[in-house]
Each structure stands twice: as C-alpha cells, then as structure tokens.
Amino acid sequence: MEQSMTLISAQIRFLDARLSLIHIPLPSYSFFLQGVLKLLFPLNSGTAAPTIGSAAASTQRTNWATRHPFLNVSITPVECSVVCSRALAQELFAPVIDEQNQRSRDTGELSVSTEDYVVVQVDGEGLDAGQRVLELTTPLAMAGISIFFITTYFSDYILVPLKAKGHVIQVLEQRGFRFEKSAEAFVSQAAHHRNTSSTSSFEVRPPSTPPPTSVSELQKRTFALLKRRNVFPHADKEIRLVQCAGRKDTSGGIANDELGLQLGLVKCLINKPRFLSLTLTDTEPASLLLEKSLMPEFGSDDVLLGGKEDILIPITLDLRELPLEATGIVCGVAGKVVGGTAGQVSYAVEMSYLSTARAGTVMVGEQELSRAMEALMVGEENGVLPG
C-alpha cells in the first residue's frame, strides 16, 4: 500500500517500486543504447517506437507511459544514468556491464547499485521548487540519509535506500509529521510553518563522522568535501534546456501526439544528446528536460507541453570522485543557491535539481546564472576542512 503525507500544500507518498541505479560512462553509451531502447519500448524485443498508424501503435500507446511505477533515463555531460526496477536492471544492463568490465579494466566505473531504492513522490504547490528541495532534503541530510532528488514537470521525486525507509519515516515524524495508520497518511503538525539530490552512494553505509548539528555545519562539510575532491560547479551556457512534458491521455484520442513523443525520443537517443532526462511514472504523463535544439525532433509543437521559451542553464557537479558514503550534497548545494542569493535582492534564485548516479545538476534561468554561480563559488571558498 502507498503511504502519503502533506507538507505545506504538497501531497507526498512512497511509490510502490524497488529501484536500481545504473551508472554508464559516456564512452560506453553506445554499448547500452539497445538496452535503453528496450527499457523504453519493450514491444518487439528492442525495436524502437512503431511508426504512426502501424498495427502495434495502439498497444504501445496504451502501455508505454504507465508501464513503470518509476523510471528515469538521463544523459548529461558527466554520464548516462538509469533508474529502473531491479529486475529490468539485471535483465537489460547487468550482462552488458559484466561483459564490458571483463573486456577492459578502463570501464570499471560501469555499475548497477547493490542497494534497492524506494521513491517518494511530491505533488502540489506551496513552495517554489528550490525551497521544496530544501524543505524536503534538510532533515534527511541532517540525519545522514543519502538521497537522490529529481525535479520534473509535474512533481519532485526523492530516492532513498530501501533499508533506510524506516529511518526516513522516523526523521519525518521527529520533524513534526505524524503517521496515521488508518488513513495511511503523514500529516504535518506544523504545516503552516516554513522552516529555513544527489547524489549519494551505491553502497549505503553509516556516516563515518557524527551528523552535523546545524544546517550551517552541513553546508560547510559539504563544500569542504567538494573542495577536497576537486569538485567545482561548471556551467555550460551552450546547453540551453527546456522543461516539458507529454500530454495527458484523454478519451478524445491523441495517439499521434504520444507516438510523436516516442519517435522524438528515439531520434534523440540514437544521436547521443548532450543533455536529456526522461521520467516516466504510472500516474503522470512523461516528463522531459532536454536541450531546446532537440525540440524539432518531436515534430509538431502540440506534442509537448511547457514553456519552451523558458530557458534553463545546467550547473553540473561531477561527483564521480566522491566517497561512496557522501551525504548532504543536494541539501548543501540547494542551500547555497537558494539561501546564498536570498539576501542579495528581494528574491532568491529559483532552481530545480537533477540527481543522477554520479553527478548533480542544478538548473537555473539563464538570467539568474551569474548569481547562482557566485553563491556556489562562495560556498567552495568558505568550505573549511573539518579538523
């Protein structure tokens, strides 16, 4: 059964899914493209989306968008990252990973997480995206719980280790949430207050040092770790992103729109895009974050929803060199972007976040890029190594 709770006016619940995280270095992308296509379009054992009007089209349209409780495929400047069920990870990706690792030690980074993850879906309004990141990740980071955070067109998603689910519930209860078994609902006891991912490890371990005692200490630890590992924020102004989504299926019939979305995705994926993130769930239409230059691959402007003129610039953190037990990255980075810019003018920088297996990406409007980068670089400069 699903569990749900309310934060501000947001509806938050655990989805019924046990997930694996897969890290694929970009030089190995071509070896895994067939697996990615099979994952997204499983009708005919690896064939891509059928052509519009084909006999298989109606079947694929019925099952495609809601086949998975949760799925994310992301290609970024750092990696290709896949989040899918354990069974599909073992079927589609583990054999190729084993083969590649046997062929060359240079591809040893290829990996499927040994831990299972569960996902929390956050719907609704009440806070802007950046503030939601802080509200939801701060208590988990303070408790030393590793997380991944994904902002999509419709919702936010937090991935946590399955074995930490009870700890997550306990932390939320300690922060003023009450779990009601009869209603299977978390209800915030302080929902009217506004308190001031992602990445984490594949191997979930207890924190090697005591948890931080304050958010300020958490941020200092986070940026000290990033600085020690030579992880610095990198913004590529040439990558101009848009957040968009597929259209909700209706009885009026929009088969061509959904098939146009599928065909566009295939075109993008086979050409190894510089940046694309696709999230599918069984409750919402497909959500996409991709380069604006890829929009023509989807044909008609009616295929995708979204403000296609609202350009986002990615700020990437390459986290491949971080220790596996690293925690607090999402919260620490978001705290600097949101909190570090709130006092400069009357408003803080609006941001969204994409955790992938070995990287974290902050997305901000192009007009806010300089302020966000300044806040993050100040965080790097102020990172003090713990004694």
C-alpha positions as CSV (number, residue, x, y, z in Angstrom):
1,M,0.0,0.0,0.0
2,E,1.1,3.5,-0.7
3,Q,1.9,5.9,2.2
4,S,1.2,9.6,1.8
5,M,1.7,12.8,3.7
6,T,1.2,16.5,3.5
7,L,3.9,19.2,3.5
8,I,2.6,22.7,3.2
9,S,0.0,22.0,0.5
10,A,2.1,19.2,-1.1
11,Q,1.0,15.6,-1.3
12,I,3.9,13.3,-0.6
13,R,3.8,9.5,-0.8
14,F,6.0,6.5,-1.3
15,L,5.6,4.8,-4.6
16,D,5.3,1.0,-4.9
17,A,8.7,0.5,-6.5
18,R,12.1,-1.0,-5.7
19,L,14.7,0.5,-7.9
20,S,18.3,0.1,-9.0
21,L,20.6,2.9,-10.1
22,I,22.9,2.3,-13.1
23,H,26.0,4.4,-14.0
24,I,27.2,4.3,-17.6
25,P,30.3,6.4,-18.5
26,L,29.6,8.4,-21.7
27,P,32.3,6.5,-23.8
28,S,30.3,3.3,-23.2
29,Y,26.9,4.8,-24.1
30,S,26.7,3.0,-27.5
31,F,27.0,-0.4,-25.8
32,F,23.9,0.3,-23.7
33,L,21.7,2.1,-26.3
34,Q,19.9,-1.1,-27.2
35,G,19.2,-1.7,-23.5
36,V,17.8,1.8,-23.1
37,L,15.5,1.4,-26.1
38,K,14.3,-2.0,-24.8
39,L,13.6,-0.4,-21.5
40,L,11.5,2.3,-23.0
41,F,9.9,0.4,-25.9
42,P,9.8,-3.3,-25.0
43,L,7.2,-4.4,-27.5
44,N,9.3,-6.2,-30.1
45,S,12.5,-7.1,-28.2
46,G,14.5,-3.9,-28.7
47,T,12.7,-2.3,-31.7
48,A,12.0,1.4,-31.3
49,A,8.7,3.1,-31.2
50,P,6.4,1.9,-34.0
51,T,5.6,4.2,-36.9
52,I,2.4,6.2,-36.7
53,G,-0.5,4.2,-38.0
54,S,1.2,0.8,-37.5
55,A,-0.7,-2.2,-36.1
56,A,1.3,-2.1,-32.9
57,A,0.8,1.6,-32.3
58,S,-2.4,1.3,-30.2
59,T,-1.0,-1.4,-28.0
60,Q,2.2,0.6,-27.4
61,R,0.3,3.8,-26.8
62,T,-1.8,2.1,-24.1
63,N,1.1,0.6,-22.1
64,W,4.1,2.9,-22.8
65,A,3.7,5.9,-20.5
66,T,2.3,3.9,-17.5
67,R,4.4,0.7,-17.7
68,H,6.7,1.6,-14.9
69,P,5.9,2.8,-11.3
70,F,9.0,5.0,-11.8
71,L,11.8,5.2,-14.4
72,N,14.4,7.8,-15.2
73,V,16.9,7.9,-18.1
74,S,19.3,10.8,-18.1
75,I,22.2,11.7,-20.4
76,T,24.3,14.6,-19.0
77,P,27.8,15.9,-19.7
78,V,29.1,13.5,-17.0
79,E,27.3,10.2,-17.6
80,C,24.3,8.2,-18.7
81,S,22.2,7.3,-15.7
82,V,19.3,4.9,-15.5
83,V,16.9,4.4,-12.6
84,C,14.6,1.3,-13.1
85,S,13.4,-1.8,-11.4
86,R,15.9,-4.3,-10.1
87,A,14.6,-7.0,-12.5
88,L,15.0,-4.8,-15.6
89,A,18.4,-3.7,-14.5
90,Q,19.6,-7.3,-14.2
91,E,17.9,-8.3,-17.5
92,L,18.9,-5.4,-19.7
93,F,22.1,-3.8,-18.3
94,A,23.9,-6.2,-15.9
95,P,25.0,-8.6,-18.6
96,V,26.5,-5.8,-20.7
97,I,28.2,-4.3,-17.7
98,D,29.8,-7.7,-16.9
99,E,30.9,-8.1,-20.5
100,Q,32.4,-4.6,-20.7
101,N,34.2,-4.9,-17.4
102,Q,35.7,-8.2,-18.4
103,R,37.0,-6.7,-21.7
104,S,38.6,-3.7,-20.2
105,R,39.5,-2.5,-16.7
106,D,39.1,1.0,-18.0
107,T,35.3,0.6,-17.9
108,G,35.3,-0.5,-14.3
109,E,33.1,2.5,-13.4
110,L,30.2,0.7,-15.0
111,S,27.9,-0.3,-12.2
112,V,24.5,-1.3,-11.0
113,S,23.7,-0.4,-7.4
114,T,23.8,-3.2,-5.0
115,E,21.2,-1.5,-2.8
116,D,17.5,-1.2,-3.7
117,Y,15.9,2.2,-3.6
118,V,12.4,3.5,-2.9
119,V,11.0,6.7,-4.3
120,V,8.9,9.5,-2.7
121,Q,6.7,11.5,-5.0
122,V,6.0,15.1,-4.0
123,D,3.0,16.8,-5.7
124,G,1.3,20.1,-5.2
125,E,2.3,23.7,-4.5
126,G,3.0,25.8,-1.5
127,L,6.8,26.4,-2.1
128,D,8.8,27.2,-5.2
129,A,11.0,24.3,-6.5
130,G,14.2,25.5,-4.8
131,Q,12.5,25.9,-1.4
132,R,10.9,22.5,-1.7
133,V,14.3,20.9,-2.3
134,L,15.5,22.5,1.0
135,E,12.4,21.6,3.0
136,L,12.4,18.0,1.9
137,T,16.1,17.3,2.0
138,T,17.3,19.2,5.0
139,P,16.0,16.8,7.7
140,L,17.2,13.8,5.8
141,A,20.6,15.2,5.2
142,M,20.9,16.2,8.9
143,A,20.1,12.6,9.8
144,G,22.8,11.3,7.4
145,I,20.4,9.7,5.0
146,S,21.7,9.6,1.4
147,I,19.2,10.7,-1.2
148,F,18.8,11.4,-4.9
149,F,16.4,14.3,-5.9
150,I,14.8,14.7,-9.3
151,T,12.6,17.7,-10.3
152,T,10.2,17.1,-13.1
153,Y,7.5,19.0,-14.9
154,F,4.7,17.7,-12.7
155,S,6.4,16.5,-9.4
156,D,9.5,16.1,-7.4
157,Y,11.0,12.7,-6.6
158,I,13.3,11.7,-3.7
159,L,15.1,8.3,-3.9
160,V,16.3,6.8,-0.6
161,P,17.8,3.4,0.2
162,L,15.1,0.8,0.8
163,K,16.7,-0.2,4.1
164,A,16.6,3.5,5.2
165,K,12.8,3.8,4.7
166,G,12.0,3.3,8.3
167,H,14.6,5.9,9.3
168,V,13.1,8.3,6.8
169,I,9.7,7.9,8.4
170,Q,11.2,8.4,11.8
171,V,13.0,11.6,10.8
172,L,9.9,13.0,9.3
173,E,7.9,12.2,12.5
174,Q,10.6,13.9,14.5
175,R,10.2,17.0,12.3
176,G,6.6,17.3,13.1
177,F,4.9,14.7,10.9
178,R,2.5,12.1,12.3
179,F,1.8,8.8,10.6
180,E,-1.8,7.7,10.8
181,K,-2.2,4.1,10.0
182,S,-5.9,4.3,9.5
183,A,-5.6,6.9,6.8
184,E,-2.1,5.7,5.7
185,A,-1.2,9.4,5.8
186,F,1.5,11.6,7.2
187,V,0.0,14.8,8.4
188,S,2.3,17.8,9.2
189,Q,1.7,19.1,12.7
190,A,3.5,22.3,11.6
191,A,2.3,22.6,8.0
192,H,1.7,26.3,8.3
193,H,5.4,27.0,9.1
194,R,8.2,27.3,6.6
195,N,11.4,26.1,8.0
196,T,14.6,27.5,6.6
197,S,20.0,15.4,-4.7
198,S,22.2,14.0,-5.5
199,T,23.7,12.3,-5.1
200,S,24.6,9.6,-2.7
201,S,26.4,6.3,-2.7
202,F,25.6,3.0,-4.3
203,E,26.8,1.3,-1.1
204,V,24.8,2.7,1.7
205,R,26.9,3.0,4.8
206,P,26.6,4.6,8.3
207,P,28.0,8.1,8.4
208,S,31.8,8.0,9.2
209,T,31.5,11.1,11.3
210,P,28.8,12.3,13.6
211,P,25.8,14.0,11.9
212,P,26.0,17.8,11.6
213,T,24.4,19.8,14.4
214,S,23.2,22.6,12.2
215,V,22.4,23.4,8.6
216,S,25.4,25.8,8.5
217,E,27.7,23.0,9.6
218,L,26.2,20.7,7.0
219,Q,26.9,23.2,4.3
220,K,30.5,23.7,5.5
221,R,31.1,19.9,5.5
222,T,29.5,19.6,2.0
223,F,31.6,22.2,0.4
224,A,34.8,21.1,2.2
225,L,34.2,17.7,0.8
226,L,33.7,19.0,-2.7
227,K,36.7,21.2,-2.5
228,R,38.9,18.4,-1.2
229,R,37.8,16.2,-4.1
230,N,38.3,19.0,-6.6
231,V,34.6,19.1,-7.4
232,F,33.7,22.6,-8.7
233,P,30.5,23.8,-10.3
234,H,30.6,24.0,-14.1
235,A,28.1,25.9,-16.2
236,D,27.8,25.4,-19.9
237,K,25.9,28.3,-21.4
238,E,25.8,26.4,-24.8
239,I,23.5,23.8,-23.2
240,R,20.1,25.6,-23.2
241,L,17.4,23.4,-21.6
242,V,13.6,23.4,-21.5
243,Q,11.3,21.6,-19.1
244,C,8.4,20.0,-20.8
245,A,6.0,17.0,-20.7
246,G,3.8,14.7,-22.8
247,R,0.1,15.4,-22.9
248,K,-2.3,13.5,-20.7
249,D,-4.2,10.8,-22.5
250,T,-7.9,11.6,-23.0
251,S,-10.9,9.8,-24.5
252,G,-10.6,12.3,-27.4
253,G,-7.7,10.3,-28.8
254,I,-4.2,11.8,-29.1
255,A,-2.4,8.8,-30.4
256,N,-0.3,10.8,-32.9
257,D,0.9,13.1,-30.1
258,E,2.1,10.3,-27.9
259,L,3.7,8.5,-30.9
260,G,5.3,11.7,-31.9
261,L,6.8,11.9,-28.4
262,Q,8.1,8.3,-28.7
263,L,9.6,8.9,-32.2
264,G,11.2,12.1,-31.0
265,L,12.8,10.3,-28.1
266,V,14.2,7.6,-30.3
267,K,15.7,10.2,-32.6
268,C,17.3,12.0,-29.7
269,L,18.7,8.9,-28.0
270,I,20.3,7.3,-31.1
271,N,22.2,10.6,-31.7
272,K,23.6,10.6,-28.1
273,P,22.3,14.0,-26.9
274,R,24.4,16.2,-24.7
275,F,21.6,16.6,-22.2
276,L,18.3,14.8,-21.9
277,S,16.4,13.5,-18.9
278,L,13.2,11.5,-19.2
279,T,11.0,10.5,-16.2
280,L,8.1,8.1,-16.5
281,T,5.6,7.0,-13.8
282,D,2.4,5.1,-13.8
283,T,0.4,8.2,-12.6
284,E,1.6,11.1,-14.8
285,P,2.5,11.8,-18.4
286,A,6.1,11.6,-19.5
287,S,8.3,14.5,-18.2
288,L,11.3,15.7,-20.2
289,L,14.3,18.0,-19.6
290,L,16.2,18.5,-22.8
291,E,18.1,20.9,-25.0
292,K,15.9,23.3,-26.8
293,S,17.8,22.4,-30.0
294,L,16.3,18.9,-29.8
295,M,12.7,20.2,-30.0
296,P,12.4,19.8,-33.8
297,E,12.9,16.1,-33.4
298,F,9.4,15.9,-31.9
299,G,7.7,17.4,-34.9
300,S,4.6,19.4,-34.1
301,D,4.6,21.9,-31.3
302,D,1.5,20.2,-30.0
303,V,3.4,17.1,-29.0
304,L,4.9,18.6,-25.8
305,L,3.5,20.8,-23.0
306,G,5.6,23.5,-21.4
307,G,7.1,27.0,-21.7
308,K,9.5,26.3,-24.5
309,E,10.9,29.8,-24.2
310,D,11.8,29.5,-20.5
311,I,15.5,28.6,-20.9
312,L,17.4,26.8,-18.1
313,I,21.2,26.6,-17.9
314,P,22.6,23.5,-16.1
315,I,25.3,23.8,-13.5
316,T,27.0,20.4,-13.2
317,L,28.8,18.9,-10.3
318,D,30.9,15.8,-11.3
319,L,30.6,13.6,-8.2
320,R,32.4,10.5,-9.5
321,E,35.4,11.0,-7.2
322,L,33.4,11.4,-4.0
323,P,33.5,8.7,-1.4
324,L,30.5,6.3,-1.6
325,E,29.2,7.3,1.8
326,A,28.9,11.0,0.9
327,T,25.6,12.6,2.0
328,G,24.2,16.1,2.2
329,I,25.2,17.1,-1.4
330,V,21.7,18.0,-2.6
331,C,20.8,20.0,0.6
332,G,24.1,21.7,0.8
333,V,24.1,22.8,-2.8
334,A,20.5,23.9,-2.8
335,G,21.0,25.8,0.5
336,K,23.8,27.8,-1.1
337,V,21.9,28.6,-4.3
338,V,18.6,29.5,-2.6
339,G,19.9,30.8,0.8
340,G,23.0,32.4,-0.6
341,T,21.1,34.6,-3.0
342,A,18.0,35.5,-0.9
343,G,19.7,38.4,0.7
344,Q,21.1,40.0,-2.4
345,V,17.8,41.3,-3.8
346,S,14.2,40.8,-2.8
347,Y,14.1,37.2,-4.1
348,A,16.2,34.1,-4.1
349,V,17.3,32.3,-7.3
350,E,14.7,29.8,-8.5
351,M,16.3,26.4,-9.1
352,S,15.5,22.8,-9.8
353,Y,17.7,19.8,-9.3
354,L,18.5,16.6,-11.1
355,S,20.4,13.8,-9.3
356,T,22.0,11.2,-11.5
357,A,24.1,8.2,-10.4
358,R,27.4,10.1,-10.3
359,A,26.5,13.7,-10.7
360,G,24.3,16.5,-9.5
361,T,22.9,19.2,-11.8
362,V,21.3,22.5,-10.7
363,M,19.1,24.2,-13.3
364,V,18.6,27.9,-13.2
365,G,17.1,30.5,-15.6
366,E,19.8,32.0,-17.8
367,Q,19.2,35.4,-16.3
368,E,20.0,34.0,-12.9
369,L,23.1,32.1,-13.8
370,S,25.7,34.6,-12.6
371,R,24.0,34.9,-9.2
372,A,23.8,31.1,-8.7
373,M,27.4,30.6,-9.7
374,E,28.6,33.3,-7.4
375,A,26.7,31.7,-4.5
376,L,28.2,28.3,-5.3
377,M,31.7,29.6,-5.6
378,V,31.4,31.4,-2.3
379,G,30.4,28.1,-0.8
380,E,33.5,26.5,-2.3
381,E,35.7,29.3,-0.9
382,N,34.1,29.0,2.5
383,G,34.4,25.2,2.8
384,V,36.5,24.5,5.8
385,L,38.0,21.1,6.2
386,P,36.9,19.5,9.5
387,G,39.7,19.1,12.0
